[in-house]
């Protein structure tokens, strides 16, 4: 398993599937319908989501149910939170510098 939530979220269709699954488990058809791409393309997107651990598939008979694994996405969320804090500080420093330059 490749634990890379950024790879999973790097495509808009995969992000759409994740958004749908954030509402709760769904069948493959419910989670992937309406994207306007072929079934093989959907299968490739689901493979990436499963390989990265973002989505888990359970097969019961002929029904494939997908569910989100939010703890995997928390890795990406934690990184983004750290970046947001860092960049916020950097922008504050630039803002202070510009204010000092205007005053001078």
C-alpha positions in Angstrom: 0.0 0.0 0.0 1.3 3.4 -1.0 0.4 5.7 1.9 0.2 8.9 -0.2 -3.1 10.8 0.3 -1.8 13.5 -2.0 -1.7 11.1 -4.9 -5.2 10.0 -4.1 -6.4 13.6 -4.1 -4.5 14.8 -7.1 -7.3 14.2 -9.6 -10.7 16.0 -9.5 -12.6 12.7 -10.1 -10.9 11.1 -7.1 -11.6 14.1 -5.0 -15.2 13.9 -6.1 -15.4 10.2 -5.1 -13.8 11.1 -1.7 -16.4 13.9 -1.2 -19.3 11.5 -1.9 -17.9 8.9 0.5 -17.4 11.6 3.2 -21.2 11.4 3.4 -21.0 7.7 4.2 -20.3 4.3 2.6 -21.8 3.8 -0.9 -21.8 1.2 -3.6 -19.4 1.7 -6.5 -22.2 3.0 -8.7 -23.4 5.5 -6.1 -19.9 6.8 -5.4 -18.8 7.0 -9.0 -21.9 7.8 -11.1 -22.2 11.0 -13.1 -18.5 11.8 -13.7 -18.9 11.3 -17.4 -15.9 8.9 -17.9 -15.7 5.2 -18.9 -15.9 2.3 -16.4 -12.2 1.5 -17.1 -11.3 5.1 -16.1 -13.4 4.8 -12.9 -11.7 1.5 -12.1 -8.3 3.2 -12.4 -9.3 6.0 -10.1 -10.7 3.5 -7.6 -7.5 1.5 -7.8 -5.5 4.6 -6.8 -7.8 5.4 -3.9 -7.6 1.8 -2.7 -3.8 1.5 -3.1 -3.3 4.7 -1.1 -5.5 3.5 1.6 -8.0 6.4 1.3 -10.9 4.0 0.3 -11.7 0.5 1.5 -13.8 -1.8 -0.6 -15.9 -4.6 0.9 -17.5 -7.2 -1.4 -20.7 -8.8 -0.4 -22.0 -11.1 -3.1 -22.1 -9.0 -6.2 -22.2 -5.7 -4.3 -19.1 -3.7 -3.9 -19.3 -1.1 -1.1 -16.8 1.6 -0.7 -16.0 3.5 2.5 -13.6 6.3 3.3 -10.6 5.8 5.6 -10.4 9.3 7.1 -7.3 8.6 9.2 -5.3 8.3 6.0 -6.5 11.7 4.9 -5.5 13.2 8.3 -1.8 12.8 7.2 -2.5 15.3 4.3 -4.7 17.5 6.6 -2.0 17.7 9.2 0.7 18.7 6.6 -1.6 21.4 5.2 -2.3 22.7 8.7 1.5 23.0 9.4 2.0 24.7 6.0 -0.9 27.1 6.7 0.7 28.2 10.0 4.1 28.6 8.4 2.9 30.6 5.5 0.7 32.7 7.8 3.8 33.6 9.8 5.8 34.4 6.7 3.0 36.7 5.3 2.8 38.4 8.7 6.5 39.2 8.5 6.2 40.5 4.9 3.2 42.6 5.9 5.1 44.1 8.8 8.1 44.9 6.6 5.8 46.6 4.0 4.2 48.7 6.7 7.6 49.8 8.0 8.7 50.7 4.4 5.5 52.8 4.0 6.2 54.6 7.2 9.8 55.4 6.3 
